[in-house]
């Protein structure tokens, strides 16, 4: 709470400091933490490391910024508060750093590049152009990042599972709870909030403060992200059940 209070009082533009912080964390990951990993694995590890420093802190900060508002100010069209804009800058810095990582080292990963560009478009238009609607984006940020810690540990274990039996066990143990939590957030809570957001923005209640092209683009970007996320987790569920079925068949054959 003290940190949030200090951010409320902070008048400086914090994006440059946040970007430098993520760049430093990325370099530590590349040069120290994952230096013994294979080149592609080292790249993925460094990306996961900055995601670890973004996801849970961003979710907690976004939740704190929402709870700090009076109930009457929690509106899809409310003007942005200073704390909300600091939280947006924190996420903008992360997505900028990770986008630079993909553009520099993995330019063929079109899906991630498109995701980061779309996310930055939404955050930047809210933060710097319309300066309204941060409440909606912070709720979405909480929903997007509440699974981040579990997902990044699961991802790192997955990267290393072929070389480490311990990592393989961690990956196997984390997969079901991660899939369940991700499905509940992206498959239930996310679409429900998107529906509320869509009804509000299409009703014209924000017409005086958020232009139609911004409102429509936010709905399209968020809806597309949720749809892609659900397709991704659905494929993971299918793979998990296929692996479990093959393991059961093998065990039955061995007996």
N, C-alpha and C positions, 0 to 999 in steps of 0.2 A: 504493500500500500504506500510505503514511503517513496518507492521508486516512481509509482504512478503520480504521486503528488508532486514530485520534482519535475516530471515530464509536463504536467499541467502548467507549472510555472515557467518552463523553459520556452523562451521566445525565439531562440536561434533556429535556423534551418538545419535539421539534423541528418538529412539525406547524405551529404558528403561523408560525415563521420561514420554513418552506418555502412556505406559502401566500402570505405577503407577497412572497416572491421571485417566485413565479409571477405575482402580480398586477402587480408592477413590470414584469416582462418583457412581459406582455400590454399594459400601457399604452404601453410603448416601441414595441411593434409597431403599435398603433393610431395613436399620435400622431406617430411619427417614421419608422419603417422603411417602413411601407406607407401613409403619409399621402396620397400622390399617386394611390393606387389607387381604383377605384370603390368605393362603400360596401360592397357584398356581397363583393367581392374583398378589401377591407381586413379584413373580419371573418374570412374564411377564412385570410388571411395571418397575422393575430395568433394565431389558434388553432394554426396550423402552427408558429409561432415558439415557443410554450410547449411544444409537443410535441417540438420539436427539443431543447429544454433538459431534457426529461424522458426521452425514449426511450433514447438510447445511454447516458447516465449511469446510468439505472435498471437497464439490462441489465448494465452492468459492475459496478455495486454489488451487484446480486442475485447475479451469478456469484461475486464476491468473498466475499459472505456465505456462499454455499454451500461454496466451496472452503475457507473458514476453519474449517468444522466438521470434526471427526473423522469418519471414514467411518461409524462406528457410530451417529453422531447424525443422519445424513441419513435420517430416517424421516418418513413421512407423518403420524405422530402425535406427533412429538417436540415438547417445549415450545419456544416461541419464544425465541430469543436476542436480546439487546439490539440487536445490529447488524441482525438481520433486521427488528426492529420499526422501526428508523430507516428502513430501505429501504421498508417498507410505508408509513410516514408520508409519505415523499417522493412515492410514487405516489398516495396518498390526496389529498395537497395538489394535485397536478396534476389529477386527475380532478374534484376539487371546483371548481377554478378553471375548467376547461373546461366543466363542467356549468353553472356560473353564466353563462358566456358564451352557451351555447345557450339557457338559460332566459330570459335578458335580451334577446337579439337574434334568436335563431332558434328560437322555441318550437314551430314547426311541424315541426322536424327530429326527429320522434318516435324514429326508429331510433337516432340518436346519443344522445339523452337516455336511452332505455331501456338502451342499452349501458353508459353511464356509471353509471347507477343500479345496475345489476346488478353491475358491477365493484366499485363502492364497497361494496355489500352484502357481497361476498365478502371484500374486504380488511378491512372494519371488523369483521366477525364474527371473523375470524382474529386481528386485532390487539387488539381490545378486549373481546371476549366469551369466546371459548374459549382464546385465547392459546396455541394449539397448531396445528401444521400449516403453519407459515410456509414450511418447506422446499418443500412441494408448490407453493405459490403463487409462490415465488421462481423455481422452475424454469419455471413457466408464464409468469412475467413476462419471463424471459430470452427465451423462445420468441416472446412477443408483441412484444417491443421490439427484437429483433435486426435486424429489417427497417426500423426506424423512421427512421433517417437517410436511407436510400435512398427510402423512401416519402414523406417530407416534402419532399425536394428534387424528386421526381417530381411531387408534388401542386402545389407552388409553380410549377414549370415549366408544368404543365397549366393552372393558373389564368391564366397570363400568355401562353400560346402563341398566342392569337388576335391579340395586340397586338405580339408580338415574334418574329421569325423565329428568333432565337437560342434563345429559350425553347422554341419548337416543336421545334428540333433536339435540345435537351437532353431534352425529353419523349420524343421518338421513340427516342433512343439509350438512355434509361434503362428504357423500358417492358419490353423482353424480359428483361434480367437481373433487374429487380425482380420480374416475374411468376414467373420461375423460382425465385428465392430464396423468395418468399412461398409458392409452391406447395409447395416442399419442407418449409418450416417448418410451415405451417398444414395442409397436406394429408398429411404423413407423420409428422414428429416430434411435432406436437401431438396427433393422434389416438392415437399409440402411447403417449405419456405419460399421456393421459387414460385409456386402457385400464388401465394399471398402477395409476393412482390409484383408478379405479372398483373394480377387483378388491380392492384393499386396504381401501377404506372399506366396501364391502359385505360383507366377510368378518367384520366385527365387531371387528377388532383395535384400533380406536380408540374403542370404545364407552364406555370409562371417562373419556375426556378430550374427545371431540368428540361432542356429541349427534347423534342420527340425522338430525334436521331440518336441521342445519348441513351434515352430510356429503352428504345427498341434494341439498340446494340447491346446494352447490358443484359437484357432478357435473352437475346440470341446466344451471346457468349456463355453466360452461366448455364443455359439450357443445354448447349452443345457439350460443355465440360462435364455436366452431370451425366449426360447420355454416354459419352466416351468412358467415363469412370465406371459406369454400370456394366458396359460391355467388357471392360478390362477385368473387373472382379468376377463376372459371369464366366469368362474363359478360365480364370484361376480356379474357380469352384469345379468346373468340368475337369480340369487337369488333376486336381486333388482327388476327386472321386475316381478318376481313371487309375491313378497311381495306387489308391487304396484297394481298388478292385483287383489290380494286377498282383499286389502284394498278398492279398487273401488267396487268390488262385494259386500263386506260387507256394504259399505255406500249405495249402491243402494238398497240392501235388507232392510236396516233399514228405508229407505224412502218409 
